[in-house]
Amino acid sequence: MMSPLGAATSMLLLLLVSGRSLSAPRSFSIDYQNDCFRKDGERFRYISGSIHYNRIPRVYWKDRLLKMYMAGLNAIQTYIPWNYHEDSPGQYNFSGDRDLIHFLQLAQDVGLLVILRPGPYICAEWDMGGLPAWLLRNKDIVLRSSNPDYIAAVDQWMGKLLPMIKPYLYQNGGPIITVQVENEYGSYFACDYNYLRHLTKLFRSHLGQEVVLFTTDGAGLGYLKCGSIEGLYATVDFGPGANITAAFGAQRYAEPRGPLVNSEFYTGWLDNWGSPHASVSPEAVTKTLNEMLAKGANVNMYMFIGGTNFAYWNGANGPYKPQPTSYDYDAPLTEAGDLTKKYFAIQSVIKMYHKIPVGPVPPTTPKYAYGSVEMKKLQTISEALDKLSMSGPVRSKDPLTFTELKQNFGFVLYRTTLPVNCSKPTPLSSPLNGIHDRAYVSVDGVAAGILERSKVIAINVTGKAGSQLDILVENLGRINYGKEINDFKGIVSALNLATVPLTNWTMYSLSIDEAVSEGLLGAREATHRAPPQPVALSPPTFYGGSFIIPDGIPDLPQDTYIQLPKWRKGQIWINGFNLGRYWPSRGPQVTLFVPANVLSTAAPNNVTVLELEGAPCSSGPCTVEFTTDPILNGPVHGDHTRRRIPFAKEDLL
């Protein structure tokens, strides 16, 4: 019988004969000769899924990652949204739900490798494609180009970010096997090779020469022409039903040898307000997935879980159509992380090619219907203006944009007076389509109408000379894809009363999130009777209510969904947490996901609603309802003249 010392000596000799030592460095590389990746010298193929940590509460990161691992994935892919971490120049936030390093560590702990997409531009149906709005303070900046001002900002951001992630590269003991440089650059008008060369040099200077850097573009030569460049491995993206021979043939145009890679294989598709909910069958997804895996291709499924655009983080497409709060994406895991038929269908395909982990899949999280909550009127925007405008009024002859007011998201109130008597209905118009994106108009506190970008550019108003004209402008989300990502918000060109441009504006940046979280919006004592309001429209108004979760019931609080029967459009907060935008009058999203971590059993839960058009309180029950079932495919009321093509990015321009 061999002694323990002898066994150890024999193992050491075996390692030395095989060319490896006990301290053999970890490696991940491209084997061009054999058309594959190599991980620690061994042939490797990844089957991955996209998950965006910025769309999922931190408390649920591990649950979602475990479900992905148990589906048979060996890697995950995630973006890093620049604007999520640097909301003002030089002010960085990597804590709480923004703790990127914790997310990377969790992925590694679960057993998943990471494909990292740090931008600087990411698209992702995220506000401005992840670029921070403060870049637009320079009106002449050319985004995603060699423009010196843009490059300077990118260099500073990457100088902060890339050193943070370097320790988590695979060769340094971490989970990150590949890093994308930019994103789908071949779909952008600039076609600036010097920009891509600069980014390549920048990433190499911070991350070293060993890491595999790659690009992703549509599976067509037109995309790869401007999107691929020497030194970055070119990959493609395409969805179910594609001709995979032709799609990978496009990749082979840029990369004659090396692994086949679909970096975005679409398991579903995005939604827009006013368009039907996207749905892609499990059969369509698994058929193409199986064909790709049979070819030996590396595949990342976009999305494996979509998550939620909480607060104001959703993006928009052009011609201008904003995306809803939900980013469910019809993915294998729902917005709330629930298991679906598509999840198990994909798992069944992966089983044919990879060994699936043994053990139970973490179950769908339970949901609880907390019932109806009565809502009471608090104050209108105008009544609460002194509490909402913490920075005070700004006066200017011409209206200033959100960017000029240093307001990134939410709402700005623009105020002036009618310069002439309007005893008869007089058109208030935005002749150059200058409302970005939706404006709620009132005269002397009486709602007069709504202006909306690309849809309603004129309404009629009446009033006396000197009457107060209030225009509350809502940012519905910046364009995230295409040539119009430099998307300024607010009143961006002159408003006319008849043919006369309106001037002498007073503007109020509204810090609504801060006011809600600090409990500043209590009911206001009426000092006079408010004027009667038209049934069709009311001034933007806050409503509040509360409910108690019994502390004697085990396992509460649980996830839930909230719906607003007969409410029309607005924003909703629970315990100061901004759940996002509701707009059931346009659809398709009806309910909003409420994660359990924002609820409390120790104190009453406060619900605050900003209804922008008209609450149902004067004509019936004024309630919001908590339910166990999501409704993301409700009826839609919008412009369907332009039919959207699933999986076609050019259709979003």
C-alpha positions in Angstrom: 0.0 0.0 0.0 1.4 3.4 -1.1 2.1 5.9 1.7 0.3 9.3 1.7 3.7 10.9 0.9 4.2 8.5 -2.0 0.8 9.3 -3.4 1.4 13.0 -3.3 4.8 12.5 -5.0 3.1 10.4 -7.8 0.4 13.1 -8.3 3.1 15.8 -8.6 5.0 13.7 -11.2 1.8 13.2 -13.1 1.1 16.9 -13.2 4.6 17.6 -14.3 4.5 15.0 -17.1 1.2 16.4 -18.3 2.8 19.8 -18.5 1.0 21.4 -15.6 2.1 22.3 -12.1 0.2 22.7 -8.9 0.2 26.4 -9.4 -0.7 26.3 -13.1 -2.2 29.6 -14.1 -5.8 29.8 -15.1 -6.3 30.7 -18.7 -9.1 31.4 -21.2 -8.3 32.0 -24.8 -9.4 31.5 -28.4 -8.1 28.5 -30.4 -8.3 29.6 -34.0 -6.9 26.4 -35.3 -9.6 24.3 -33.8 -12.4 26.9 -33.9 -13.1 26.9 -30.2 -12.4 28.5 -26.8 -9.8 27.0 -24.5 -10.3 27.1 -20.8 -7.3 26.0 -18.8 -6.1 24.4 -22.0 -9.2 22.3 -22.5 -11.7 22.8 -25.3 -14.7 24.8 -23.9 -18.1 25.9 -25.1 -20.4 28.2 -23.1 -24.2 28.1 -22.9 -25.1 31.4 -21.2 -28.0 33.6 -20.3 -28.4 37.3 -19.9 -29.3 38.8 -16.5 -29.1 42.5 -15.7 -28.3 43.1 -12.0 -29.6 46.6 -12.4 -33.1 45.3 -13.1 -33.3 42.9 -10.1 -33.2 43.7 -6.4 -30.0 42.6 -4.8 -31.8 40.3 -2.4 -32.9 38.2 -5.4 -29.6 38.0 -7.3 -28.6 34.6 -5.8 -32.1 33.1 -6.4 -32.0 34.1 -10.1 -28.4 32.9 -10.6 -29.1 29.6 -9.0 -32.1 29.0 -11.3 -29.9 29.8 -14.3 -27.2 27.4 -13.0 -29.8 24.6 -12.5 -31.1 25.1 -16.1 -27.7 23.9 -17.2 -26.1 27.2 -18.0 -22.3 27.4 -17.3 -22.1 31.2 -17.8 -24.1 34.4 -17.5 -23.9 37.6 -19.4 -24.5 41.1 -18.0 -24.2 44.7 -18.9 -22.8 47.5 -16.8 -24.9 50.7 -17.3 -22.6 53.7 -16.9 -25.5 56.0 -15.9 -26.5 53.7 -13.1 -23.2 54.1 -11.4 -22.2 57.7 -12.2 -25.3 59.9 -12.1 -23.3 63.1 -12.0 -19.7 63.6 -13.1 -17.2 62.0 -10.7 -19.9 60.8 -8.2 -19.8 57.0 -8.2 -22.2 54.6 -6.6 -21.4 50.8 -6.3 -23.4 50.1 -3.2 -26.7 48.3 -2.5 -28.5 47.3 -5.7 -25.5 48.8 -7.6 -22.9 46.5 -5.9 -21.4 45.1 -9.1 -18.6 43.3 -7.3 -21.0 41.5 -5.0 -22.9 40.3 -8.1 -19.8 39.0 -9.7 -18.8 37.2 -6.6 -22.2 35.6 -6.3 -22.1 34.4 -9.8 -18.7 32.7 -9.1 -20.0 31.2 -5.9 -22.9 29.7 -7.7 -20.6 28.2 -10.3 -21.2 30.5 -13.2 -18.7 32.1 -15.5 -19.3 35.7 -16.6 -19.4 37.4 -20.0 -19.1 41.1 -19.2 -20.4 43.9 -21.3 -19.2 47.2 -19.8 -20.0 49.5 -22.7 -19.5 52.4 -22.5 -22.7 52.2 -24.6 -24.9 49.1 -23.9 -28.4 49.7 -25.5 -30.3 47.2 -23.4 -33.6 49.1 -23.7 -32.1 51.2 -20.8 -32.3 55.0 -20.6 -29.9 56.5 -23.2 -28.3 53.1 -23.8 -26.5 53.4 -20.5 -24.8 56.7 -21.3 -25.2 59.3 -18.6 -27.5 62.2 -19.5 -25.0 64.7 -18.2 -22.9 64.1 -21.3 -25.5 66.2 -23.1 -24.5 69.3 -21.2 -22.1 69.7 -24.1 -24.6 70.2 -26.9 -21.9 69.6 -29.5 -20.8 66.3 -28.2 -20.9 63.4 -30.7 -21.6 60.3 -28.7 -19.9 57.0 -29.5 -17.2 58.6 -31.5 -13.7 60.0 -31.3 -15.1 63.4 -30.2 -12.5 64.6 -27.7 -15.1 65.5 -25.0 -16.8 62.2 -25.3 -13.5 60.3 -25.2 -12.3 62.2 -22.1 -15.5 61.2 -20.2 -15.2 57.6 -21.4 -11.5 57.5 -20.3 -12.3 58.8 -16.9 -15.2 56.3 -16.4 -13.3 53.3 -17.6 -10.3 54.4 -15.5 -12.6 53.9 -12.5 -14.5 50.8 -13.7 -11.9 48.6 -15.4 -9.4 48.4 -12.5 -12.3 47.3 -10.3 -13.1 44.4 -12.6 -9.6 43.3 -13.4 -9.2 41.1 -10.3 -12.3 39.3 -11.4 -11.0 38.2 -14.8 -10.7 34.4 -15.1 -6.9 34.4 -15.3 -6.8 36.4 -12.1 -9.0 33.9 -10.2 -12.4 35.4 -11.0 -15.4 34.4 -13.1 -15.0 36.8 -16.1 -14.0 34.9 -19.3 -14.7 37.5 -22.0 -15.3 41.3 -22.1 -17.2 43.1 -24.8 -16.0 46.4 -26.1 -18.8 48.9 -27.0 -22.0 47.2 -28.3 -23.5 46.7 -31.8 -21.4 49.5 -33.1 -22.2 48.5 -36.7 -25.8 49.7 -36.2 -24.6 53.2 -35.4 -24.2 56.0 -38.0 -20.7 57.1 -36.9 -18.7 54.1 -38.2 -15.6 55.6 -36.4 -12.8 53.0 -36.5 -10.5 55.3 -34.6 -13.1 55.2 -31.7 -13.0 51.4 -31.7 -9.2 51.5 -31.8 -9.1 53.9 -28.9 -11.4 51.7 -26.8 -9.4 48.6 -27.7 -6.2 50.3 -26.4 -8.0 51.6 -23.4 -9.4 48.2 -22.4 -6.0 46.5 -23.0 -4.2 49.1 -20.9 -6.4 48.4 -17.9 -7.2 44.7 -18.3 -4.0 43.3 -19.9 -3.2 41.4 -23.0 -4.6 38.0 -22.0 -8.3 38.8 -21.7 -10.5 37.9 -24.6 -12.1 41.1 -25.9 -15.1 40.8 -28.4 -17.7 42.7 -30.3 -21.3 41.9 -31.0 -23.3 42.9 -34.1 -26.2 41.9 -36.2 -25.7 38.8 -38.3 -25.2 40.7 -41.6 -22.2 42.0 -43.5 -23.6 45.6 -43.3 -23.4 45.5 -39.5 -20.0 43.8 -39.3 -18.5 46.3 -41.7 -18.5 49.1 -39.1 -18.8 46.9 -35.9 -15.8 44.7 -36.2 -12.1 45.6 -36.0 -8.8 43.8 -35.7 -8.0 42.9 -32.1 -11.6 42.4 -31.0 -13.2 39.0 -31.7 -16.3 39.5 -33.8 -19.5 37.8 -32.7 -23.1 38.1 -34.0 -26.7 38.1 -32.7 -29.9 36.7 -34.1 -33.2 35.1 -32.9 -35.4 32.0 -33.4 -36.2 31.1 -36.9 -33.1 32.6 -38.4 -31.0 30.8 -41.1 -28.2 29.9 -38.8 -25.9 28.8 -41.6 -26.2 32.3 -43.2 -26.0 34.0 -39.8 -22.8 32.3 -38.8 -21.6 32.7 -42.3 -21.7 36.5 -41.6 -19.5 35.9 -38.6 -17.1 33.9 -40.7 -16.8 36.9 -43.0 -15.2 38.8 -40.1 -13.7 35.8 -38.3 -12.7 33.1 -40.8 -11.5 30.9 -37.9 -12.4 30.7 -34.2 -15.5 29.7 -32.2 -19.0 30.3 -33.5 -20.8 32.7 -31.1 -24.3 34.1 -30.9 -24.0 36.7 -28.2 -27.7 37.6 -28.2 -30.1 34.7 -29.0 -33.5 36.2 -28.4 -35.8 34.2 -26.1 -38.4 36.9 -26.3 -38.6 40.5 -27.4 -39.1 44.0 -26.0 -42.3 45.8 -25.4 -43.4 49.4 -26.0 -46.3 51.4 -24.5 -49.2 51.2 -27.0 -48.0 48.0 -28.8 -49.1 44.4 -28.1 -47.0 42.4 -25.6 -44.3 40.4 -27.3 -44.5 36.6 -27.1 -42.2 34.0 -28.6 -43.1 30.3 -28.3 -40.9 27.8 -26.4 -40.9 25.6 -29.5 -39.4 28.4 -31.7 -36.7 29.1 -29.1 -35.7 25.5 -28.5 -35.7 24.5 -32.2 -33.1 27.1 -33.1 -31.2 26.6 -29.9 -30.8 22.9 -30.6 -29.6 23.7 -34.2 -26.9 26.1 -32.9 -25.7 23.7 -30.2 -25.6 20.9 -32.7 -23.1 23.0 -34.7 -20.9 23.4 -31.6 -21.7 27.1 -31.3 -21.4 29.2 -28.1 -24.8 30.7 -27.3 -25.9 33.4 -24.9 -29.7 33.7 -24.5 -31.0 37.2 -24.3 -32.8 37.5 -22.0 -32.8 34.5 -19.6 -34.5 36.8 -17.0 -35.5 40.3 -17.9 -36.4 42.0 -14.7 -37.9 45.5 -14.1 -37.2 49.0 -15.2 -37.8 50.5 -11.8 -38.1 54.2 -11.3 -37.3 56.0 -14.6 -34.7 53.7 -16.1 -36.6 52.5 -19.2 -35.4 53.5 -22.6 -37.3 54.3 -25.8 -37.1 53.6 -29.5 -37.5 55.8 -32.5 -39.9 56.9 -34.0 -40.4 57.8 -30.3 -42.0 55.0 -28.4 -41.0 54.5 -24.7 -40.7 51.0 -23.2 -42.8 50.1 -20.1 -41.7 49.5 -16.6 -41.7 45.7 -17.0 -38.8 44.1 -18.8 -40.2 40.7 -18.6 -39.1 40.0 -22.2 -41.2 36.8 -22.3 -38.0 35.2 -21.0 -37.5 31.7 -19.5 -37.6 33.3 -16.0 -40.4 35.9 -15.6 -39.9 39.4 -14.4 -40.4 38.1 -10.8 -38.1 35.1 -11.4 -40.9 32.6 -11.9 -40.2 29.3 -13.7 -41.9 28.9 -17.0 -42.5 26.2 -19.7 -39.8 27.9 -21.7 -37.3 27.4 -18.9 -37.9 23.7 -18.7 -38.0 23.4 -22.5 -34.5 25.0 -22.7 -33.2 22.9 -19.9 -34.3 19.8 -21.9 -32.3 20.9 -24.9 -29.2 21.7 -22.8 -29.4 18.2 -21.3 -28.7 16.8 -24.8 -25.3 18.5 -24.8 -24.2 19.2 -21.2 -24.6 17.5 -17.9 -27.3 19.3 -15.9 -26.6 19.9 -12.2 -28.1 17.4 -9.8 -30.8 18.7 -7.4 -34.0 20.6 -7.2 -34.5 23.8 -9.0 -35.2 26.7 -6.6 -39.0 27.2 -6.7 -41.0 30.1 -7.9 -41.2 32.7 -5.1 -44.7 32.8 -3.5 -46.9 35.8 -4.2 -49.5 37.3 -1.8 -52.6 39.3 -2.6 -52.8 42.1 0.1 -56.1 43.3 -1.3 -57.4 46.8 -1.9 -56.0 49.9 -0.4 -58.1 53.1 -0.2 -56.3 56.1 -1.6 -57.0 59.7 -0.5 -56.1 62.9 -2.3 -53.1 64.7 -0.9 -52.0 67.7 -3.0 -51.6 68.7 -6.6 -48.2 69.4 -8.1 -48.9 73.1 -8.0 -50.0 73.0 -4.3 -46.9 71.0 -3.3 -44.5 73.0 -5.4 -42.5 74.5 -2.5 -41.8 71.0 -1.2 -41.1 69.4 -4.6 -38.7 72.1 -6.0 -35.9 71.8 -3.5 -33.5 73.8 -5.7 -36.0 76.6 -6.2 -37.1 78.4 -9.4 -35.0 79.2 -12.4 -36.0 82.1 -14.7 -35.1 82.4 -18.4 -36.5 84.1 -21.4 -36.6 80.8 -23.3 -37.4 77.4 -21.8 -34.4 75.4 -20.6 -34.0 71.6 -21.2 -33.7 69.1 -18.4 -30.0 68.9 -19.1 -29.6 72.6 -18.7 -31.4 72.5 -15.4 -29.2 69.5 -14.4 -32.3 67.3 -13.9 -31.8 63.8 -15.3 -35.2 62.1 -14.8 -38.7 62.7 -13.8 -40.5 66.0 -14.1 -40.0 69.7 -14.6 -42.7 72.3 -14.2 -42.5 75.2 -16.7 -44.6 78.3 -15.8 -45.4 81.5 -17.7 -48.5 83.6 -18.3 -50.8 84.0 -21.2 -49.7 87.2 -23.0 -53.1 88.0 -24.5 -56.7 87.3 -23.8 -57.8 83.9 -25.2 -61.6 84.2 -24.8 -62.0 81.7 -27.7 -60.1 78.5 -27.9 -56.6 79.4 -29.0 -54.0 76.8 -30.2 -51.0 76.2 -27.9 -48.6 74.4 -30.1 -45.1 72.9 -30.4 -44.5 73.4 -34.1 -41.1 71.8 -34.1 -42.2 68.8 -32.0 -40.4 70.3 -29.0 -42.2 68.5 -26.2 -39.9 65.7 -24.9 -41.8 63.8 -24.0 -45.3 64.4 -22.6 -46.7 67.7 -21.1 -49.7 68.2 -18.8 -51.1 71.7 -19.5 -53.2 73.8 -17.1 -54.4 77.4 -17.0 -55.0 78.9 -13.5 -55.0 75.4 -12.0 -57.6 74.0 -14.5 -56.4 71.1 -16.6 -56.4 72.1 -20.3 -54.9 69.2 -22.2 -51.9 67.1 -23.0 -49.1 67.6 -25.5 -47.1 64.5 -26.5 -44.0 64.1 -28.6 -44.7 63.0 -32.2 -48.4 62.5 -31.4 -50.1 65.6 -30.1 -48.3 68.9 -31.0 -51.2 71.3 -30.4 -54.2 71.8 -28.0 -56.6 74.6 -27.5 -56.5 76.8 -24.4 -58.7 79.6 -23.0 -57.9 82.3 -20.4 -57.3 85.9 -19.7 -54.1 87.8 -20.3 -51.9 87.2 -17.3 -53.5 83.8 -16.5 -50.9 81.3 -15.1 -49.9 78.7 -17.7 -48.4 75.6 -16.1 -46.8 72.9 -18.3 -45.6 69.8 -16.4 -43.2 68.0 -18.7 -42.5 64.3 -18.1 -39.3 62.5 -19.3 -40.7 59.2 -20.6 -37.2 57.7 -21.2 -34.3 58.5 -23.5 -33.9 56.8 -26.8 -31.5 53.9 -26.3 -30.8 52.7 -29.9 -29.9 54.3 -33.2 -28.7 57.8 -34.2 -31.0 59.8 -31.9 -29.6 58.7 -28.5 -28.6 62.4 -27.8 -32.2 62.7 -26.6 -32.7 66.1 -24.8 -35.7 66.3 -22.5 -38.1 69.1 -21.5 -39.3 71.9 -23.8 -36.6 71.7 -26.4 -37.9 74.2 -28.9 -40.3 77.2 -28.7 -44.0 76.8 -27.7 -46.4 79.1 -29.5 -49.7 80.6 -28.5 -51.4 81.0 -31.9 -48.3 82.3 -33.8 -46.6 84.1 -30.9 -43.6 82.3 -29.1 -44.1 82.1 -25.4 -41.3 83.7 -23.3 -40.3 84.6 -19.7 -40.4 81.2 -18.2 -40.0 80.2 -14.6 -38.9 76.5 -14.3 -39.0 74.2 -11.3 -37.0 71.0 -11.2 -39.0 68.6 -9.2 -37.4 66.3 -6.6 -40.4 64.1 -6.3 -38.6 60.9 -5.1 -36.9 62.8 -2.3 -40.2 64.4 -1.3 -42.0 61.1 -1.2 -39.3 59.3 0.7 -39.2 62.1 3.3 -43.0 62.1 3.7 -43.4 65.7 2.7 -46.7 65.2 0.8 -49.3 65.2 3.5 -52.9 66.3 2.8 -53.3 70.1 2.5 -56.0 72.1 4.2 -58.2 73.7 1.5 -58.3 77.4 2.0 -60.8 77.9 -0.8 -63.0 75.8 -3.0 -61.1 74.5 -6.0 -62.6 75.3 -9.4 -64.6 72.5 -11.0 -62.5 70.2 -13.1 -63.4 68.7 -16.5 -64.4 65.1 -16.2 -61.9 64.1 -18.9 -58.8 65.5 -17.3 -57.5 66.7 -13.9 -54.3 68.5 -12.8 -51.4 66.1 -11.8 -52.2 65.1 -8.2 -50.7 63.0 -5.5 -52.7 60.4 -3.6 -51.8 58.4 -0.6 -52.8 55.3 1.3 -51.4 52.6 3.6 -51.9 49.0 4.5 -50.7 46.7 7.3 -49.2 43.2 6.7 -50.0 41.0 9.7 -46.8 40.0 11.5 -48.3 36.7 12.7 -48.5 35.1 9.3 -45.3 33.1 8.5 -43.2 33.9 5.5 -44.7 37.4 5.0 -44.0 39.8 3.4 -44.1 38.1 0.0 -43.8 39.4 -3.6 -47.0 40.8 -5.1 -48.3 42.9 -8.0 -50.2 46.1 -7.9 -52.8 47.3 -10.3 -54.7 50.6 -10.5 -58.3 50.0 -11.7 -59.6 53.0 -13.7 -56.5 55.0 -12.9 -54.9 56.3 -16.1 -51.3 57.2 -16.0 -48.7 58.1 -13.4 -45.9 57.0 -11.1 -46.1 54.9 -8.0 -44.0 54.5 -4.8 -44.2 52.1 -1.9 -42.4 53.1 1.3 -40.5 55.6 -0.8 -39.3 53.0 -3.4 -40.1 54.1 -6.9 -41.8 51.1 -8.6 -42.0 52.8 -11.9 -44.6 54.1 -14.4 -48.1 52.8 -14.8 -50.1 53.4 -17.9 -53.0 50.9 -18.3 -54.9 53.3 -20.4 -52.3 52.7 -23.2 -51.1 49.2 -22.3 -50.0 46.5 -22.6 -48.7 46.5 -19.0 -51.4 46.6 -16.4 -49.7 45.4 -13.1 -46.4 46.4 -11.6 -44.1 44.0 -9.8 -43.6 44.7 -6.1 -40.6 42.8 -4.7 -41.0 41.7 -1.1 -37.9 43.6 0.1 -39.7 47.0 -0.3 -42.5 45.8 2.1 -42.6 45.8 5.9 -44.4 43.8 8.6 -43.0 46.1 11.3 -44.9 49.2 10.2 -47.7 50.4 7.9 -46.7 50.3 4.2 -47.2 53.7 2.5 -48.4 53.9 -1.0 -48.0 57.1 -3.0 -49.4 57.7 -6.4 -48.8 60.6 -8.7 -51.8 60.5 -11.1 -51.2 62.7 -14.1 -54.5 62.6 -16.0 -57.4 61.7 -13.7 -58.0 59.4 -10.8 -61.2 57.5 -10.4 -61.9 59.1 -7.0 -64.8 61.3 -8.0 -66.8 58.6 -9.7 -66.3 55.5 -7.6 -63.9 53.5 -5.4 -60.5 55.2 -5.2 -58.3 52.1 -4.6 -55.2 50.3 -5.7 -55.2 46.5 -5.5 -52.5 44.0 -4.7 -52.8 40.7 -6.6 -50.9 37.5 -7.1 -51.0 37.5 -10.9 -49.2 39.7 -13.4 -51.0 41.3 -16.4 -48.5 42.3 -19.0 -50.6 41.6 -22.1 -53.6 43.9 -21.5 -55.4 45.8 -24.3 -53.4 48.5 -26.1 -54.4 51.9 -27.3 -51.7 53.2 -29.6 -50.5 53.7 -33.2 -50.1 50.3 -34.8 -49.6 51.6 -38.4 -45.9 50.6 -38.2 -45.7 46.9 -37.6 -42.7 45.8 -35.5 -40.7 42.9 -36.7 -39.5 40.5 -33.9 -35.7 40.2 -33.6 -35.1 42.9 -36.1 -33.0 45.7 -34.5 -33.3 47.9 -37.6 -37.0 48.1 -37.0 -36.3 50.0 -33.9 -34.5 52.9 -35.6 
